[in-house]
Amino acid sequence: MRNLLAGPAALAAVLLVAPAPARVHAALPAPCTAKSGSDATETREDSSVDDGEIRWTASTKYRSEYRHANRAWSYSGAKIKIVPDAATTVSDLNYEDFSDARSAAAGVWSRHPGPAATDLIRFNKARMDTYDAATRRMVAAHELGHALGLCHKSGSGKNAVRSVMWPDVAQYPDVPTDVDQANMNRLWG
């Protein structure tokens, strides 16, 4: 009697029934750093997301920065679509500029609740113009993270995580990390 599973066929059969390799440790969502206020929680209501998407417009000089942020948060597997506004849709978010040398903020996301209201990501030219391109991209990605409903994460101490949502302009990443994606999955999954 001949063994039908000898040679390459046997290898193929083993591969079909072999268990998948163990998954590398998946990142866990990180807690918010604030203890109270709107930055103390991550909620769908505290975001610019409408029906699973953010429709955006722009009137800012930082075009490459906001485009980078839009692409970065449109990673493979992202649940929220970030798409330009169209003639037949209502804009959920507008990128715009302001200039205030007294403000330490390089960027600010602000929520404007109500029907057909447009939230804002505002870039402070007084700060942004002093930063290199990489830091400007970090600011844009960070502020879009807020528009997606994410809070600040800790960049130091015992609960430190690597996140685009660190509260200060520093050497945080300019794309969502595995921790950021875990927080997005928890919020929008």
Summary of the structure (lengths in Angstrom):
residues: 189
radius of gyration: 21.3
end to end distance: 53.7
largest distance: 87.8
contacts: 522
relative contact order: 0.19
helix: 28%
strand: 15%
